[in-house]
């Protein structure tokens, strides 16, 4: 019994490991099943989309043919009226009437011509359908039928001249069409409920004088009014249609309402149904908003349909072609549903088979897995001990925290700085160990790094750790007014099944190093100021020139948004650029323009001499090369022949500042130039001698940053 208990105790950990593997394997299996079902569903959706695209093509072909038929019907009506409008007898009559100012009595043989025109109109109306339909039932002989349809003529004033029997009076929308036609354009009288309580549509064409070339104002109008009956609506029916729910109809938008202009399959008569334009998912609203489009929406009866639409030439009508979605996709839905069920059943069957096989092999692999785990655990523990020895031997504090700022690792220096043991740091937050101020700073950095690292890992970037690694330097104020400068390296750590992602922090106290660096910079600045003072004392008219150039160049670089290293470079280079003057005799410096060629060459070589003197001095930026290139120009006419592509940005800035200070400073041989005038000179030479960017930055500093007030004293002559 004791041996059995010991065996069970020894096997507890391996058993738990096997359980974790089981859970992981089952999770993978579930994910695989879900993925299989998902991809099967995606396949079914792709097939459904392909079927919808096929129906889009089919509906589009029918819609195109029906739209062409309706357009042909409209053109046929215009053709009837056009034949009348171009009739020579009618044109002669209308021309005479127009020239007589509408006085019929002035027309030659007017009664005979008018009779001929009425007969001509009546014959055309009988032939083309511009006539009232035959009455149904008996009509009392003494009751006059209202005007329903016919063809009529109107003169240039819109007054009726002649018409067929049954022609409606020229009023309202008909007069509007006549006015439009008189301007030379064909006009459509949009569909309306006429006097016979039937949908009616009309057409108007201008009549031009015999000698008019067309396009001028008409001398009259031919108007045709007809009932929109089966002669129109039969063009909406597709020959050989097999779909039971397929339907083609005409709609138009009238303000916020959609009107149905043609008979509907449910028996609704033309112009007897209208719906609000903002009816949700209405197919007709979509057709009007996006003519030519395709969508799955709902029709006027609320049934889900596939719909396409087409515009009709020179009309406000939209042709809608639709078919019920249930009918269109019935066969496809059945086939796809069967495919989906088969895929799911196959996936479940495969999953059950895998589980059975896996369960059979689990008992055999359990003992092997437990042994491998024991060996791996020992190796991991040994590696952990080795890494702790390595990190404890470092002088810097090294710690790892997770996303909640909780310590997951700390070496001995980090623990000693906190005043506790490394083991006690684990599980504590940074705020409780190093204080809220430092913890808040480092926590913000870690949070940003972990967010960026998660995104890089999501896209599978193999260099995500290197790209997300950051180094920061932060100065903290301590009690008593002292400061502490800490350089921190932050390296993202990938998570595993037992530990979430975290950040490894290497914290190095560089307070003393920072103090020494500041002291060195201060000494370097003092040395630069001393050298500048030596140069300035040799020529009173050039005193402060270097310091002023450095000041102006620094302002230009800052205005341009240049990097900090460039700002420091132009500051130091501007201060030291005249160092070479120490080798030029004082009497030469004070001569002004009366220099011999040898003396002028000596002065021009000042910058190269300064560069040679400073060539072995280590600067943070390209100070020496900037001084060497001060005299260069963009067009390559400088001493070294450098051009736009090879000139340093710092040298371009310093060249502008040097020339500006030189022009606005008084010299022994000339007075100082006004600051505005100097800026204009620089602007004139921008693009050839000087770079436009530093010139523009200098002008902006002068005009908008108080540069004129700050540097106006440059023009003062030296005292004594």
Secondary structure, 3 states (H helix, E strand, C coil): CHHHHHHHHHCHHHHHHHHHHHHHHHHHHHHHHHHHHHHHHHHHHHHHHHHHHHHHHHHHHHHHHHHHHHHHHHHHHHHHHHHHHCCHHHHHHHHHHHHCCCCHHHCCCHHHHHHHHHHHHHHHHHHHCCCCCCCCCCCCCCCCCCCCCEEEEEECCCCEEEECCCCCCCCCHHHHHHHHHHCCCCEEEEEEECCCCCEEEEEEEEECCCCCCCCCCCCEEEEEEEECCHHHHHHHCCCCCCCCCCEEEEEEEECCEEEECCCCCCCCCCCCCEEECCCCCEHHHHHHHCCCCEEEEECCCCCEEEEEEEECCCCCCEEEEEEEHHHHCHHHHHHHHHHHHHHHHHHHHHHHHHHHHHHHHHHHHHHHHHHHHHHHHHHHHHHHHHHHHHHHCCCCEEEEEECCCEEEEECHHHHHHHCCCHHHHCCCEHHHHHCHHHHHHHHHHHHHHHHHHHHHHHCCCCCHHHHHCEEEEEEEECHHHCEEEEEEEEEEECCCCCCCCEEEEEEEECHHHHHHHHHHHHHHHHHHHHHHHHHHHHCHHHCCHHHHHHHHHHHHHHHCCCCHHHHHHHHHHHHHCCHHHHHCCHHHHCCCCCCCHHHHHHHHCHHHHHHHHCCCCCCCCCHHHHHHCCCCCCCCCCCCCCCCCCCCHHHHHHHHHHHHHHHHCCECCECCCCHHHHHHHHHHCECCCECHHHHHHHHHHHHHCCHHHHHHHHHCCCCC
